[in-house]
């Protein structure tokens, strides 16, 4: 898994938590302690607000409850997405739907409908 994908997955994983420990990230994503520490530093640069406490009941405490911001589209963007999805759905034939077979030196073209 690429680092950017892992960081995104970690943000999703942490989105419903108020407190997390380093071991949780290590086990959930099968990463080393050092990688987990680097990821936490990178998540902080990406905007994850947290503070750490030491001791038995310590860990990383997330200060804001909404890690993932809502995505808002204007009407033109919604229309573009809708019509784009409809166009993809309605495509019945592409150049890649043709199949070619080779029979004794003769090329036979078959169309997939």
C-alpha positions in Angstrom: 0.0 0.0 0.0 1.3 3.4 -0.9 2.0 5.9 1.8 -0.7 8.3 0.6 -3.3 5.5 0.5 -2.3 4.4 4.0 -2.5 8.0 5.4 -6.0 8.3 3.9 -7.0 4.9 5.4 -5.6 6.0 8.8 -7.7 9.2 8.6 -10.8 7.1 7.9 -9.9 4.7 10.7 -9.4 7.6 13.2 -12.5 9.5 12.1 -14.7 7.8 14.8 -12.2 7.8 17.6 -11.5 10.3 20.3 -8.4 8.6 21.7 -6.0 6.2 20.0 -2.7 4.5 20.8 0.3 3.9 18.7 -0.2 0.1 19.0 -3.6 0.4 17.4 -2.2 1.9 14.2 0.7 -0.6 14.2 -1.7 -3.5 14.4 -4.5 -2.2 12.2 -2.1 -1.3 9.3 0.7 -3.8 9.9 3.4 -1.1 10.2 6.3 -0.6 12.5 6.5 1.7 15.5 8.7 4.1 13.6 6.4 4.2 10.6 3.4 4.8 12.8 5.3 7.8 14.4 6.1 9.2 11.0 2.5 8.7 9.9 1.2 10.6 13.0 3.6 13.5 12.1 2.3 13.4 8.5 -1.3 13.3 9.7 -0.6 16.3 11.9 0.7 18.2 8.8 -2.4 17.2 6.9 -4.6 18.9 9.6 -5.3 16.2 12.2 -5.5 18.1 15.5 -4.5 16.1 18.5 -2.4 16.1 21.7 -0.6 13.4 23.5 -0.7 12.3 27.1 1.8 10.0 28.8 1.0 7.5 31.4 -1.3 4.5 31.8 -4.4 6.3 30.5 -2.4 8.3 27.9 -2.4 8.1 24.2 -3.3 10.5 21.4 -6.4 12.5 22.0 -8.1 14.0 18.9 -9.3 17.5 19.6 -11.8 18.0 16.7 -14.5 15.4 16.1 -14.8 16.0 12.3 -11.7 14.7 10.6 -13.2 14.4 7.1 -14.7 17.5 5.7 -18.0 17.3 3.8 -17.7 17.8 0.0 -20.0 20.3 -1.4 -20.9 20.6 -5.1 -22.6 23.5 -6.8 -25.5 22.8 -9.3 -23.3 22.8 -12.4 -20.9 20.3 -10.8 -23.8 18.0 -9.8 -25.2 18.2 -13.3 -21.8 17.4 -14.8 -21.4 14.4 -12.6 -24.9 13.1 -13.3 -24.6 13.4 -17.1 -21.1 12.0 -17.0 -22.3 8.9 -15.1 -25.3 8.5 -17.4 -23.0 8.7 -20.5 -20.8 6.0 -19.1 -23.8 3.9 -18.3 -25.3 4.3 -21.8 -22.1 3.5 -23.7 -22.9 0.3 -25.5 -19.9 -0.1 -27.7 -16.3 0.9 -27.3 -13.3 0.2 -29.6 -12.3 -2.5 -27.0 -15.5 -4.5 -27.4 -14.3 -6.0 -30.7 -12.7 -9.4 -30.6 -10.3 -10.7 -33.2 -9.5 -14.3 -33.9 -6.8 -15.7 -36.1 -7.8 -18.8 -38.2 -5.2 -20.3 -40.5 -3.7 -17.0 -41.4 -7.1 -15.3 -41.9 -8.2 -12.6 -39.5 -11.9 -12.9 -38.5 -13.4 -9.8 -36.9 -16.2 -10.5 -34.4 -18.3 -7.8 -32.9 -19.6 -8.0 -29.3 -23.1 -6.6 -29.0 
